[in-house]
Amino acid sequence: MYETARIYREGVDIIPPHPGTDWTRFVCISDTHSRTFHIPTGDVLLHAGDLSSWGSLSQLIITVEWLKSLNHPIKMCIMLTCNGLSMVAGNHDVLELTKNQYQEVQQARTYVRSQTAAGLHYIEHEPFRFILPSGREWKVHGSPAAPLYAQGSFQYETTDEARAIYNRIPYDTDILITHTPPFMTLDRTRKGKHAGCYVLSNKLAELRNCRLHVFGHIHECAGAQINNHDPFRLVDRVSVNAAMAVTKRAIVVDLLN
């Protein structure tokens, strides 16, 4: 099989110049928790949730303004926060509504949805498509959901809830962004437990076109790998735990168009 993907870890590998119009460079980050970092440039920036620490609108604004300032033509994020509000989101980006938080949550949702003119797209359980100057169209789906862990947003408790969430992923998805890892993929906690979602793992087995899966959540297992053990896949899938809370480093993935 010819080479279709290359992975570089900032601070560990030397990141070469962009490989050219036959490739798309994705810069993957997650779990920035209201902090800002140096981020390599690329074609597409993917943030897999936990933009903020506690989900306040003021924290969210800091992160969004930082993301807008980065030099990437296309930027996508999901949210998620514990005890707060929060782009896909994470369990630390509480955008689900409670009585006392209703007004601030609505302000936060309006704010993040209003950033498309700046090239920043918030994805919440929905697909998104974009076309690069090379003419390559990429089909993305983002979900901030994660198995119940602690107080926070976008969490599910049952297998039925998980299936309802992940059955919404289209089968032709090229790029998948979730906050949770799949089970047994870069999901081992410091206590040795595999904390990923097995329902998501089963769904990924059905996504034959998925080239890149970016997630976070489990800070201590940040890293990337190429999954090429499936003989039925035409191309390899790259799995990236892009959590920056511990490593403070982004992961760059080049995919052949």
Secondary structure by P-SEA (a helix, b strand, c coil): ccccccccccccccccccccccbbbbbbbccccccccccccccbbbbcccccccccaaaaaaaaaaaaaccccbbbbbbbbcccccccccccccccccccaaaaaaaaaaaaaacccccbbbbccbbbbbbccccbbbbbbbbcccccccccccccccaaaaaaaaccccccccbbbbcccccccccccccccccccaaaaaaaaaccccccccccccccccccccccccccccbbbbbbccccccccbbbbbbbcc
